[in-house]
Amino acid sequence: MKQHPLDSRILCNFYRCTIESILTGCITAWYGSCTALNRKALQRVVKTAQHITRTELPSMEDLYSQRLRKKSLRIIKDPHHPSHKLFCLLPSGRRYRSIRTKTTRLRDSFIPQAIRLLNN
């Protein structure tokens, strides 16, 4: 049975509006500390949706990177945000100062990950 292109767009729109929005709810807070097993399970959901919709969908890692960058840039632009002071530029003015972390729990949290993403 051949799928109509309109059906594919409807399914893709449904995925984006419901499934993806559920999967990415507060993704910047929890995805950094997910285990490899959890990330694989989440990516399996995306892969299944790609198979059903017959379209290419962004991976969970891409969605996380996009949202992390967007959220951190919003914090940098807002001087009244409580986390604004954690994004300090180095004297060169091109890179942000990394936060020293002793635990992987802190290293995988939002601010250190956002700084690493912005510095790359």
N, C-alpha and C positions, 0 to 999 in steps of 0.2 A: 504494500500500500504506500503510495507516494504522498508525502506530506505537502500541503499547500503552503507557500511562503508566508501567507497571512497568519496561519496557525503557528508557525515558528515565531513570528514577531509577538503574537499574543502570549505564547508560552514564555518567551524571553522576558516580556514585560511583567508577567505574573511572577517569575522567579526574582526579578530585580526588586519588585515592590513588596514581596512578602518574604520569601526565603532568605534572600541576601540581606534584607533589612533586619531580620531576626538574627542571622549569623553574625552580622557586623555591629550589633548593638553594643556600644561601649567597647569596641574592639581595641581601642588604644589602651584601655585599662587592663584587659585580660590576655590579649594574644601574646604579648612579649614573654609571659611566664608559662605559656602552655608547653606541655611536653611534646616531644616529636610524635608520639603516638596520637595525642589529641589533634595535632596539626594535620597528621595524615588522615584522620577520620573526617575532619572538616573539609579537607581537600577532596575527599571521596564524594562528599555531598555535591561539591561544585562540579566534579567530573560527571557524576550521574545527571546533573541538570544540563550539562553540555550535551550529553548523549540524547536526552529527551528533547531539548530545544533545537538540537542540531546547529548550534551556533557556538562561537568561541566566547567564553566568559572569563573575566579576570580571576586570577588565582587569589586565594586568601592572603598570601604573602603580598601580592600587589595591592590589594585593598587595604591591608594594614599599613603598608608604606605610604600610600596616598593619604590616608586619613591621619596618620602620624605627622606627616609633613604639614598638612593643612591646619591641624590643631596647634602644632608648635608655632607655626607662623602667625596664627591668630593671637597666641599668648605673647609672642615677641612684639607684636604691634600694639598690644594693650598694656600700657604702663601701670594700670590699676589692678591687673591680674595678680593674684597671690604668688604665682610661680614665675612671674616676669623676671625677677631678680636672679633666678637660677640660670637664665640664658645670658651669660656674660661673654662679650666678645673679647678675644685675646688682643694684645697690643697691635697685632698686624691688621686687625679689623676684618679678617676674612673667615676666621674659624671661631667656634665657641669653646669656652673652657669646659673641659670634661670634669665630671664629678668623680672623685675617688670613691670607689666602692670596694668593700671587703667581702660582701656576700653576693652570690649570684641572684638572690632574690631582689636586691637593690639594683644590681647591674641590669637586670631584665625588666625593670620598671619603666614607666613612661619617660621621665626626664632624661636619664642616661641614654636610652634608646633614641629619643628625639635628637639629642645633641650629636650622637654618632651618625644619624641619618643626615642631619644638616651639614655636618663636616665632610661628608663624602661627596 
